[in-house]
């Protein structure tokens, strides 16, 4: 496990204390982990290109899409 010494503003410190109390955590490091996991779950979702979404929807509806140069385009063995 990595350890870090961080400097927090008063507001950030208050927020961590609220997270710590809300989730009944032992220390602020667990509160930081909780905030990070929440960020990953909510914000780290990659955007899909509209063309890709259209192709997937067509494939799901039974309308197959011809794929050419798949390995060249997307990599692969």
Helices and strands as residue ranges (DSSP letters): H 10-22, H 28-43, H 50-60, H 70-74
